[in-house]
Amino acid sequence: MNKLTIRVGKYTTSRIYHKRISTKSDFVSLSRMKTHLNNPVFEVISAVSETLGQPAFVIGGFVRDLLLKRDHKQDIDIVVLGSGIDFAHAVAARLKGEIPVKFFKNFGTAMINFKGWKVEFVGARKESYRSNSRKPVVEDGTLEDDQNRRDFTINAMALDLRPASFANLVDPFNGIEDLEQKLIRTPLDPDITFSDDPLRMMRAIRFATQLDFSIDPICYKAISRNASRLEIVSPERITDELNMIVAAAKPSRGFIMLEETGILNLIFPEMVELKGSEIIDGRGHKDNFFHTLAVLDNVARVSDNLWLRWAAILHDIAKPLTRKFIQGVGWTFHAHDFKGAKMLPGIFRRLRLPLNEKMKYVEKLVLLHLRPIALAEDIVTDSAIRRLLMDAGDDIDDLMCLCEADITSKNPQKVKRYLENFVIVRQKLKEIEEKDRLRNWQPPVSGELIMKTFGIEPSKNVGIIKDAIREAILDGVIPNEFNAAFEFMIREGENIGLKRVYE
């Protein structure tokens, strides 16, 4: 690439004098960068910069995503030389309307909201770290100091907002070339960068996954060397990064990198246990780690539901615990669905994932994930469909999505057969639901009515009658409606010796 390095004031600026950064159409032209800084707030920042004599720069993810023509969050990070808080107040005073300034004096940062955009101001700073904490010691610094402290070269690029040099790129680490090469690289020594703030190792893998980039080999080795430093990072911050990997277009890339660098074994050892295939008497089982990743990618192609993706990650999590070789049969993983569901609360608790209805949702899908597959292997009966609908409730569509994603066989005939059978299962689900209304089923006859009708107290007999009504509806003996269930209740009560005392 032809590159001309020039000086704008005291700051080195990389200017590309090709028409584009590259011949690829997915990059923004630097020569037209001014037209892309079209948010009115940049014009105001530029004017304030000149008035106060404080250089100001937009830096970080906004610049990276702008260059990549990538949809970026409505966040703008501004670095100024001097007080970021004073600068923010000056900008807010010039904007139309009363714009409140939220500031955090201890951190030297301030933030305003402008037309849905969050604009954060901070004074340029340099940082130093203690070995037992990822919280830096901060002091005032230059723009160069501020760029040195950034995690990756592609996040260290800045655009000058001073009027005389508006939209010029300040890129001391050739981050723009790393964008073109699709490379994640640290500005400084990666061992120091990752040791100082170990969360950056997770961020490197997350960015590589989200952007479909590679990690520089030197940095990749440094992640492996420093993985144990993650012990000083809170589980909540680790899981935030992990969830962004799970939410990526192809999350398997991130999990493979987490496993290769040793991070996955530190934060999620149960998933590492899935790896590998054992062979006895010439019979082996599939590598359930890579099978899980294939299922995860399959789900990711059709759904952005984070918790459905977690169900894909966890659907076979108990297979290492239930793996057994039986002579004449081969490998079995009996009850891995049940035991996997039982493992979920402990995993969610350790990863600081929510212990609420989201966990219950994942737990349900893990517990039920074999049911539709069993139906697809056998004759689909109305009774079996009713039971599945009753147990899955409103999550039946997500369960079917997970089960279809679970078909990862390399045998195309087998895949075709399963998917065709799933079409039949889905059609049956639709027909039965329209007829019997069994999603999130509630019994048409309550326990209170049973006790009142027969004049009995809470007892085993109440449960016997309720179960009998449920089974009669599931087996199609009676329809899912009150009158039929009430008449069935009377007959069932008489069968176990109860007499009706209330009409």
C-alpha positions as CSV (number, residue, x, y, z in Angstrom):
1,M,0.0,0.0,0.0
2,N,1.3,3.5,-0.8
3,K,1.3,5.5,2.4
4,L,2.4,9.0,3.1
5,T,3.2,9.9,6.7
6,I,2.8,13.6,7.5
7,R,2.6,15.8,10.5
8,V,-0.5,17.6,11.6
9,G,0.6,19.8,14.4
10,K,2.6,17.6,16.7
11,Y,0.7,14.4,15.8
12,T,1.8,11.9,13.2
13,T,-1.0,11.2,10.7
14,S,-1.2,8.4,8.2
15,R,-2.7,9.6,5.0
16,I,-3.5,7.2,2.2
17,Y,-3.2,8.7,-1.2
18,H,-4.9,5.9,-3.0
19,K,-8.5,6.6,-3.8
20,R,-9.4,3.9,-1.3
21,I,-7.7,2.1,1.5
22,S,-7.8,-0.9,-0.7
23,T,-9.6,-2.2,-3.8
24,K,-12.1,-3.8,-1.6
25,S,-15.5,-2.1,-1.5
26,D,-16.0,-2.7,2.2
27,F,-13.7,0.2,3.3
28,V,-14.5,3.9,3.5
29,S,-12.4,6.2,1.4
30,L,-10.1,8.4,3.6
31,S,-10.4,11.2,1.1
32,R,-14.1,11.4,1.8
33,M,-13.9,10.9,5.6
34,K,-15.2,14.4,6.3
35,T,-18.5,13.5,4.7
36,H,-18.9,10.6,7.1
37,L,-18.4,12.7,10.2
38,N,-21.9,14.2,9.6
39,N,-23.3,14.0,13.1
40,P,-23.8,17.7,14.1
41,V,-22.0,17.0,17.4
42,F,-18.7,16.8,15.5
43,E,-19.1,20.3,14.2
44,V,-19.7,21.6,17.7
45,I,-16.8,19.6,19.1
46,S,-14.5,21.1,16.4
47,A,-15.6,24.6,17.2
48,V,-15.1,24.1,21.0
49,S,-11.7,22.6,20.3
50,E,-10.7,25.8,18.5
51,T,-12.2,28.1,21.1
52,L,-10.6,26.4,24.1
53,G,-7.4,25.7,22.3
54,Q,-7.8,22.0,23.3
55,P,-7.1,19.4,20.5
56,A,-9.9,16.9,20.4
57,F,-10.1,13.5,18.6
58,V,-12.7,10.8,18.0
59,I,-11.1,7.5,18.8
60,G,-11.6,3.8,19.1
61,G,-14.5,1.7,18.0
62,F,-16.4,4.5,16.2
63,V,-13.4,5.1,13.9
64,R,-12.8,1.4,13.4
65,D,-16.4,0.7,12.4
66,L,-16.6,3.8,10.3
67,L,-13.6,2.7,8.2
68,L,-15.1,-0.8,7.9
69,K,-18.5,0.6,6.9
70,R,-19.8,-1.5,9.7
71,D,-23.0,-0.7,11.7
72,H,-21.6,0.8,14.9
73,K,-23.2,1.4,18.3
74,Q,-24.4,4.9,18.9
75,D,-21.3,5.6,21.0
76,I,-18.7,8.2,20.3
77,D,-15.5,8.4,22.4
78,I,-13.7,11.7,22.4
79,V,-10.2,12.2,23.7
80,V,-9.1,15.8,24.5
81,L,-5.9,17.3,25.7
82,G,-6.9,18.7,29.0
83,S,-10.0,18.3,31.1
84,G,-12.6,16.1,29.4
85,I,-15.2,17.3,31.9
86,D,-14.8,21.0,31.2
87,F,-14.8,20.2,27.4
88,A,-18.0,18.3,27.7
89,H,-19.7,21.2,29.5
90,A,-18.6,23.6,26.8
91,V,-20.0,21.2,24.1
92,A,-23.3,20.8,25.9
93,A,-23.6,24.6,26.3
94,R,-23.3,25.0,22.5
95,L,-25.8,22.3,21.5
96,K,-29.4,23.3,21.0
97,G,-31.6,22.5,24.0
98,E,-30.6,21.9,27.5
99,I,-28.2,18.9,27.4
100,P,-27.3,17.6,30.8
101,V,-23.7,16.5,31.4
102,K,-23.1,13.4,33.5
103,F,-19.6,13.4,34.8
104,F,-17.4,11.2,37.0
105,K,-14.8,13.3,38.7
106,N,-12.8,10.4,40.0
107,F,-12.3,9.0,36.5
108,G,-12.1,12.4,34.7
109,T,-14.8,11.4,32.3
110,A,-18.1,13.1,31.2
111,M,-21.0,12.0,29.0
112,I,-23.8,13.6,27.1
113,N,-26.7,12.2,25.2
114,F,-27.4,13.9,21.9
115,K,-30.2,12.7,19.6
116,G,-29.8,9.1,20.7
117,W,-26.0,9.2,20.6
118,K,-23.9,8.7,23.7
119,V,-20.8,10.9,23.5
120,E,-18.2,10.4,26.2
121,F,-15.3,12.8,26.8
122,V,-12.1,12.0,28.6
123,G,-8.7,13.7,28.9
124,A,-5.8,12.0,27.3
125,R,-4.1,9.9,29.8
126,K,-1.4,7.3,30.4
127,E,-1.8,4.2,32.6
128,S,0.3,1.9,34.7
129,Y,-0.8,-1.3,36.3
130,R,-0.2,-3.4,39.5
131,S,0.2,-7.1,39.1
132,N,-2.8,-7.9,41.3
133,S,-5.4,-5.7,39.7
134,R,-6.6,-4.7,36.2
135,K,-7.5,-1.2,37.5
136,P,-4.8,1.2,36.3
137,V,-3.0,4.1,38.0
138,V,-4.0,7.0,35.7
139,E,-2.3,10.3,35.1
140,D,-2.6,13.0,32.5
141,G,-0.9,12.3,29.2
142,T,-0.6,13.1,25.5
143,L,-2.6,11.7,22.6
144,E,0.4,9.3,22.0
145,D,0.1,8.1,25.6
146,D,-3.6,7.6,25.2
147,Q,-3.2,5.6,22.0
148,N,-0.4,3.5,23.6
149,R,-2.8,2.3,26.3
150,R,-5.4,1.1,23.8
151,D,-6.0,-2.6,23.5
152,F,-5.5,-3.2,19.8
153,T,-4.2,-1.2,16.8
154,I,-7.6,-1.2,15.1
155,N,-9.0,0.5,18.3
156,A,-6.1,3.0,18.6
157,M,-6.9,5.0,15.5
158,A,-8.2,8.6,16.0
159,L,-9.7,11.2,13.7
160,D,-8.6,14.8,14.4
161,L,-11.5,17.1,15.0
162,R,-9.6,20.5,15.0
163,P,-10.9,22.7,12.2
164,A,-7.5,23.0,10.4
165,S,-7.0,19.2,10.3
166,F,-10.6,18.0,10.5
167,A,-11.0,14.2,9.8
168,N,-7.3,13.5,9.4
169,L,-6.4,10.0,10.6
170,V,-3.9,9.7,13.4
171,D,-2.7,6.1,13.2
172,P,0.7,5.6,14.9
173,F,0.5,1.8,14.9
174,N,-0.8,1.2,11.3
175,G,-4.1,0.1,12.5
176,I,-5.5,0.8,9.0
177,E,-3.2,-1.8,7.5
178,D,-4.4,-4.3,10.2
179,L,-8.0,-3.5,9.1
180,E,-7.0,-4.4,5.6
181,Q,-5.2,-7.5,6.6
182,K,-8.1,-8.5,9.0
183,L,-5.7,-8.7,11.9
184,I,-6.0,-8.2,15.6
185,R,-2.7,-6.9,17.0
186,T,-1.7,-5.0,20.2
187,P,0.0,-1.6,19.9
188,L,2.7,-2.6,22.3
189,D,4.3,-5.8,23.6
190,P,1.3,-8.2,23.9
191,D,2.7,-9.9,27.1
192,I,2.6,-6.5,28.8
193,T,-0.7,-5.6,27.3
194,F,-2.4,-8.8,28.3
195,S,-0.7,-9.1,31.7
196,D,-1.8,-5.5,32.6
197,D,-5.4,-6.1,31.6
198,P,-6.1,-9.8,31.1
199,L,-9.7,-9.1,29.9
200,R,-8.0,-7.9,26.7
201,M,-7.3,-11.6,25.8
202,M,-11.1,-12.2,25.8
203,R,-11.6,-9.0,23.9
204,A,-9.0,-10.1,21.2
205,I,-10.9,-13.4,20.7
206,R,-14.3,-11.6,20.7
207,F,-13.2,-9.0,18.1
208,A,-11.7,-11.7,15.9
209,T,-14.9,-13.6,16.1
210,Q,-17.2,-10.7,15.5
211,L,-15.2,-9.2,12.7
212,D,-14.0,-12.5,11.2
213,F,-10.4,-11.4,11.7
214,S,-7.3,-13.4,12.7
215,I,-5.2,-12.8,15.7
216,D,-1.5,-11.9,15.1
217,P,0.5,-15.1,15.8
218,I,2.7,-13.3,18.4
219,C,-0.3,-12.1,20.2
220,Y,-2.0,-15.5,20.0
221,K,1.0,-17.1,21.7
222,A,1.0,-14.3,24.3
223,I,-2.7,-15.1,25.1
224,S,-1.8,-18.7,25.8
225,R,1.1,-17.6,28.1
226,N,-1.0,-15.2,30.0
227,A,-4.3,-17.0,30.2
228,S,-4.0,-17.7,33.9
229,R,-4.0,-13.9,34.5
230,L,-7.8,-14.0,34.0
231,E,-8.1,-15.1,37.6
232,I,-7.9,-11.4,38.6
233,V,-10.9,-10.5,36.3
234,S,-14.4,-10.7,37.7
235,P,-16.6,-13.5,36.3
236,E,-19.2,-10.9,35.2
237,R,-16.7,-9.2,32.9
238,I,-15.6,-12.5,31.4
239,T,-19.1,-13.6,30.8
240,D,-19.9,-10.3,29.1
241,E,-17.2,-11.0,26.6
242,L,-18.3,-14.7,26.3
243,N,-21.9,-13.7,25.6
244,M,-20.7,-11.4,22.7
245,I,-18.8,-14.4,21.3
246,V,-21.9,-16.5,21.6
247,A,-23.9,-13.8,19.8
248,A,-21.5,-13.5,16.9
249,A,-22.5,-14.7,13.4
250,K,-20.2,-17.7,13.6
251,P,-19.5,-18.3,17.4
252,S,-17.6,-21.5,16.9
253,R,-14.5,-19.5,15.8
254,G,-14.4,-17.9,19.2
255,F,-14.8,-21.1,21.1
256,I,-12.0,-22.8,19.1
257,M,-9.7,-19.9,19.9
258,L,-10.7,-20.0,23.6
259,E,-10.0,-23.7,23.7
260,E,-6.7,-23.5,21.9
261,T,-5.3,-20.8,24.1
262,G,-6.4,-22.5,27.4
263,I,-8.9,-19.9,28.4
264,L,-11.9,-22.1,28.0
265,N,-10.6,-24.7,30.4
266,L,-10.3,-21.9,33.0
267,I,-13.7,-20.4,32.6
268,F,-15.9,-23.3,31.3
269,P,-14.1,-26.6,31.9
270,E,-17.3,-28.6,31.3
271,M,-17.2,-27.7,27.7
272,V,-13.6,-28.8,27.3
273,E,-14.6,-32.2,28.7
274,L,-16.7,-32.7,25.6
275,K,-13.6,-32.8,23.4
276,G,-12.2,-36.0,22.0
277,S,-13.3,-39.4,20.8
278,E,-12.6,-42.7,22.4
279,I,-12.4,-45.9,20.4
280,I,-13.1,-49.4,21.8
281,D,-13.2,-52.6,19.7
282,G,-13.0,-50.4,16.6
283,R,-16.1,-48.4,17.6
284,G,-15.8,-44.7,18.4
285,H,-18.1,-41.9,19.2
286,K,-18.1,-38.4,17.6
287,D,-16.2,-35.6,19.2
288,N,-18.9,-33.8,21.1
289,F,-17.0,-30.6,21.4
290,F,-16.9,-30.0,17.7
291,H,-20.5,-31.4,17.3
292,T,-21.6,-28.8,19.9
293,L,-19.9,-26.1,17.9
294,A,-21.6,-27.3,14.7
295,V,-25.0,-27.2,16.4
296,L,-24.3,-23.7,17.8
297,D,-23.4,-22.4,14.3
298,N,-26.5,-24.0,12.9
299,V,-28.7,-22.2,15.4
300,A,-26.8,-19.0,14.9
301,R,-27.6,-19.1,11.2
302,V,-31.4,-19.0,11.9
303,S,-31.8,-17.3,15.3
304,D,-30.2,-14.4,17.2
305,N,-31.8,-15.6,20.4
306,L,-28.8,-15.6,22.9
307,W,-30.5,-18.2,25.2
308,L,-31.4,-20.6,22.4
309,R,-27.7,-20.4,21.5
310,W,-26.8,-21.3,25.1
311,A,-29.1,-24.2,24.8
312,A,-27.1,-25.4,21.8
313,I,-23.9,-25.0,23.8
314,L,-25.3,-27.0,26.7
315,H,-27.5,-29.6,25.1
316,D,-24.9,-32.4,25.3
317,I,-23.0,-31.0,28.3
318,A,-23.6,-34.2,30.4
319,K,-22.3,-36.6,27.7
320,P,-18.9,-37.0,29.3
321,L,-20.6,-38.0,32.6
322,T,-22.9,-40.5,31.0
323,R,-20.6,-42.0,28.4
324,K,-20.6,-45.8,28.5
325,F,-19.4,-48.5,26.2
326,I,-21.7,-51.6,26.1
327,Q,-20.4,-54.7,24.3
328,G,-22.5,-55.5,21.2
329,V,-24.2,-52.1,21.4
330,G,-21.5,-49.5,21.3
331,W,-21.3,-46.1,23.0
332,T,-24.3,-44.8,24.9
333,F,-25.0,-41.5,26.7
334,H,-28.1,-42.6,28.6
335,A,-30.0,-39.8,30.4
336,H,-27.6,-37.1,29.3
337,D,-30.6,-34.8,28.7
338,F,-31.8,-35.2,32.2
339,K,-28.4,-34.9,33.8
340,G,-27.5,-32.0,31.6
341,A,-30.5,-30.1,32.8
342,K,-29.5,-30.8,36.4
343,M,-26.0,-29.3,35.7
344,L,-27.4,-26.0,34.4
345,P,-27.9,-24.1,37.7
346,G,-24.3,-24.8,38.8
347,I,-22.9,-23.6,35.4
348,F,-25.1,-20.6,35.3
349,R,-24.2,-19.6,38.8
350,R,-20.5,-19.9,38.3
351,L,-20.6,-18.0,35.0
352,R,-22.8,-15.3,36.6
353,L,-25.5,-16.0,34.0
354,P,-29.1,-15.1,35.1
355,L,-30.7,-17.6,37.5
356,N,-34.2,-16.6,36.4
357,E,-36.6,-17.5,33.6
358,K,-33.8,-17.5,31.1
359,M,-32.0,-20.3,32.9
360,K,-35.4,-22.2,33.1
361,Y,-35.8,-21.8,29.4
362,V,-32.4,-23.2,28.6
363,E,-33.0,-26.0,31.2
364,K,-36.3,-26.9,29.5
365,L,-34.7,-27.1,26.0
366,V,-31.8,-29.2,27.3
367,L,-34.2,-31.6,29.0
368,L,-36.5,-32.0,26.0
369,H,-34.0,-31.9,23.1
370,L,-34.1,-35.6,22.5
371,R,-37.9,-35.8,22.3
372,P,-38.5,-34.4,18.8
373,I,-35.6,-36.5,17.5
374,A,-37.2,-39.7,18.9
375,L,-40.5,-38.7,17.2
376,A,-38.6,-38.2,13.9
377,E,-37.1,-41.7,14.2
378,D,-40.5,-43.4,14.9
379,I,-44.1,-43.2,13.8
380,V,-45.5,-39.8,14.9
381,T,-48.6,-40.4,17.1
382,D,-51.0,-37.7,18.2
383,S,-50.5,-38.7,21.8
384,A,-46.7,-38.2,21.6
385,I,-47.3,-34.8,19.9
386,R,-49.8,-33.7,22.6
387,R,-47.3,-34.6,25.3
388,L,-44.5,-32.7,23.6
389,L,-46.7,-29.6,23.2
390,M,-47.8,-29.8,26.8
391,D,-44.2,-30.0,28.1
392,A,-42.6,-27.5,25.7
393,G,-45.4,-24.9,25.8
394,D,-44.6,-21.7,23.9
395,D,-41.0,-22.8,23.5
396,I,-41.9,-25.6,21.1
397,D,-40.7,-23.7,18.0
398,D,-37.3,-23.0,19.6
399,L,-37.0,-26.6,20.7
400,M,-37.7,-27.7,17.1
401,C,-35.0,-25.2,15.9
402,L,-32.5,-26.7,18.3
403,C,-33.3,-30.3,17.3
404,E,-33.0,-29.5,13.6
405,A,-29.6,-27.9,14.3
406,D,-28.6,-31.0,16.2
407,I,-28.5,-33.0,13.0
408,T,-24.9,-32.7,12.1
409,S,-24.3,-36.2,10.5
410,K,-21.9,-36.3,7.5
411,N,-24.3,-38.9,5.9
412,P,-26.5,-36.8,3.6
413,Q,-29.1,-39.5,3.3
414,K,-29.5,-39.6,7.1
415,V,-29.7,-35.8,7.3
416,K,-32.3,-35.7,4.6
417,R,-34.4,-38.4,6.3
418,Y,-34.4,-36.6,9.7
419,L,-35.2,-33.2,8.2
420,E,-38.0,-34.6,6.2
421,N,-39.4,-36.3,9.3
422,F,-39.1,-33.0,11.2
423,V,-41.3,-31.4,8.6
424,I,-43.9,-34.1,9.4
425,V,-43.5,-33.4,13.2
426,R,-43.9,-29.7,12.7
427,Q,-47.1,-30.2,10.6
428,K,-48.5,-32.5,13.3
429,L,-47.6,-30.0,16.0
430,K,-49.6,-27.3,14.1
431,E,-52.6,-29.6,13.6
432,I,-52.8,-30.8,17.2
433,E,-52.3,-27.3,18.6
434,E,-55.1,-25.9,16.4
435,K,-57.4,-28.7,17.6
436,D,-56.4,-29.2,21.2
437,R,-54.8,-25.9,22.3
438,L,-52.1,-27.5,24.5
439,R,-49.4,-24.8,24.6
440,N,-48.9,-23.8,28.2
441,W,-51.7,-26.2,29.2
442,Q,-53.8,-25.6,32.3
443,P,-56.1,-28.4,33.4
444,P,-59.8,-27.7,32.5
445,V,-60.8,-29.0,35.9
446,S,-59.0,-27.6,39.0
447,G,-58.1,-29.4,42.2
448,E,-60.4,-27.1,44.1
449,L,-63.4,-28.2,41.9
450,I,-62.5,-31.9,42.4
451,M,-62.5,-31.4,46.2
452,K,-65.7,-29.4,46.2
453,T,-67.6,-31.8,44.0
454,F,-66.7,-34.9,46.1
455,G,-66.5,-33.1,49.4
456,I,-63.0,-34.2,50.2
457,E,-59.9,-32.6,51.6
458,P,-56.5,-32.3,49.8
459,S,-55.4,-35.9,49.3
460,K,-53.9,-38.5,47.1
461,N,-57.3,-39.0,45.4
462,V,-57.2,-35.4,44.0
463,G,-53.9,-36.1,42.3
464,I,-55.2,-39.4,40.9
465,I,-58.2,-37.7,39.3
466,K,-56.1,-34.8,37.9
467,D,-53.5,-37.2,36.4
468,A,-56.3,-39.3,34.9
469,I,-57.8,-36.3,33.2
470,R,-54.5,-35.2,31.9
471,E,-53.7,-38.6,30.4
472,A,-57.2,-38.9,28.9
473,I,-56.7,-35.6,27.1
474,L,-53.2,-36.5,26.0
475,D,-54.4,-39.9,24.7
476,G,-57.3,-38.3,22.8
477,V,-59.9,-40.0,25.0
478,I,-61.6,-36.7,25.7
479,P,-61.2,-33.2,24.2
480,N,-59.3,-30.5,26.1
481,E,-62.5,-28.7,27.3
482,F,-64.4,-28.3,30.6
483,N,-67.6,-30.2,30.0
484,A,-65.9,-33.4,28.8
485,A,-63.3,-33.2,31.5
486,F,-65.9,-32.6,34.2
487,E,-67.9,-35.7,33.1
488,F,-64.7,-37.7,33.0
489,M,-63.9,-36.5,36.5
490,I,-67.3,-37.8,37.8
491,R,-66.7,-41.2,36.3
492,E,-63.1,-41.4,37.6
493,G,-64.2,-40.4,41.1
494,E,-66.8,-43.1,41.2
495,N,-64.2,-45.7,40.0
496,I,-62.1,-45.0,43.1
497,G,-65.2,-45.0,45.5
498,L,-65.9,-41.2,45.7
499,K,-69.5,-39.9,45.7
500,R,-70.6,-36.6,44.3
501,V,-71.9,-34.3,47.0
502,Y,-72.1,-31.0,45.0
503,E,-74.1,-30.5,41.8
